[in-house]
C-alpha cells in the first residue's frame, strides 16, 4: 500500500501561498495596492475590506489613490488606514483619498527585512509541523500493518524531498523580496 501525499502537498502549497500573501503586504518603498488589502473599514455597521468600499489605484511611484464608492465613507477609510499604522500619510480631497508612502531610510529598510525574515521563519515552522504530522501518520500506518518498513523509509525520504523543495521556493521568494526592499 502506498502513502497518499495529496494532503501533505496541499499543506505545503498553502504555506507557500500564505508566504506570498504576507510578503506582498510588506512595504518596499513603492506604492502597491496590496499593502492596503488587510485594512478593514467600518461600513454601514460592519467591517469590510477596503477593496469593497472603494477603488484603489496607483497614482505615482509612491502614491495610491482611493476613490470611495460612497463619498461619505472617506472619513472611515482615513480612520482605518490611520489605525493600521502603516507609516503612510493620508490626505483627503474632493476626489477621495491620497495615500503617500514616504521614502524608506536605511534603518527602516533593515527593520522591514527583519520582519520579512520573521515571516519566512513562521512559514518554515509550519512546514516542519506538517512534516512531523505526515511522519507520525506514516508511522501509524506502519504500526497498523498497512505499510512495510522499507516503504516507510522511502516515503520519509519523499516527504523530506517535498519539504526541501518548498523551503527552496520560500528562500527564493525571500531573496526576491529582500532585493525589492533594499533597492
N, C-alpha and C positions, 0 to 999 in steps of 0.2 A: 504494500500500500504506500502510495506517495503522499507527501505532505502538501497541503494546499496553501500556497503563498499569497493568494489574492488579498486576503485581509491585511497581511503584513505590508504588501506593496502599496495598498491604498493608504495605510497609515503613513508610510514614508512619503508618498506623493502629497498627502495632506500637510505634512510638516514643511515640505518644500514650498507649497503654495502659501502657507502661513508666513514663512520667512520672506517670500517675495512681497506679500502684502505689508508686513512690518517694515521692510526696507523701503518700500515705496512711500511710506508715511514718515520717513526720516528726512529732514530738511537737508538740502545740499547747497543752498545759496541761490538756487534757481527757483522761479515760481513754478509750482506744479499743483494742479487742481487736486491731485490725490492726497496732498498734505491736509486737505480740509475734509477728507472722507470720514474721519472719525468724529467729526463735530455733530452734535445733536442740538437742534434748535426747537425751543418750545413754540409750537404752532397749534393754535386753537385747542389748548388744554392737553395736548400730548407732545411727546418729543419725537421729532422726525429728523432723518439725516438731512444735512444741508442741501444735498443734491435734489431733495424732494420739495424744498421751499424756494429754490431759485436756481438760475443758470450760473455756472462758474466757468469763466473763460480766462485765457491768458491774455493780458493786455500789454505786457512788456517782459523783458528778461527777468525782472524781479517784482512784477505786479500782477495781481489777479483782479478781475472784475466780477462782482457778484450782483446779478440783477434778480431781485426777488420777484416771484410770481405775483405776490400781493405787496404793494408798496408799503403797507402798514407793518410789514414784518422786518423792516430794516433795523429797527432798534433791537429786536430779539436776536437777529443774526449777529449784530455787532456784539451784543452781550455774550452770546455763545462762543464767539471767536475769542473774546477777551478772557473768558473763564477757562478756555482751553490752554491759555498761556503758551502760545507758540512763538513768542518773541517777535511778533509782527506788529506793524502799526496799521490802524484802520481809519479810513475817512469815509464819511457818508456824504453823498451829493444827491442831486435830483434824479440821477440815473440808477442809483443803487449804492453799492459799497466798493471801495477800492482797498485791497489788502496789499501792503508793501512789505517786502521781505528785505531787511537790512543786509548789507554786505557782511559776510562772516569774517570774524577775526581768527587768527591762528589758534587762539585759546578756545574759541567756540567750536572750531573745526575739530580740535583734539577731543573735546568732550563729546561731540557727535560721533566721532569714530569709536570712542569708548562705549557709547550707547549701542552702536551697531554691533560691536563685539559681544556685548551682553546679550543682545537678541540672538546672535549666532550661537552662543553657548546654551541659551534656552532651547534652541532647536536641537542641538546635539544631545542635550539631556533627554528630550522627548524621544529621539531616535534610540538612545540607549535603553530607555524604558520599554519601548516597543520591541526591541531586540530581545530583552530579557523575558518579556511576556511570551514571545514566539519560542524561545528556548525552553521555557517552562512547559508550554503547551506540547512541544515536541517530546520532551522527556516524559510527560504524562501519557502520551500515545505509545511510547516505548514500554512503559510500565503496564499499560493496558494490553499490550501484545499486538498492537496494530502496526508497529514499525519495528524493524530489527535494528540492532546497534550499529551495524555498518552503514545502514541507510541514515540513521540519526547523525552520524559524523559527517556524512556527505551533505545532509540538509543543513547542518550547523555551518559548514563552510559556505554554502549557498546564501544563508541568511547573512553571514558576515560580508559576503561579496555585495549584497544589496545595500548593507549599511555603509560600506566603504564608498560605493558609487554615490549614494545620497550625500555623504559627508563631503565628497569631492565637489558635487554640484553646489552645496551650500558654501564651500570655500570660494568657488568661482563667483557666486553671487556677492559674497562679502568683498572680494577683491575688486569687483566692478563698482560696488557702492562706495568703497573706500576711495577709489580713484575719482569718483564723482565729487565726493566731499572735499578731498584735498586739492582738487584742481580749480 
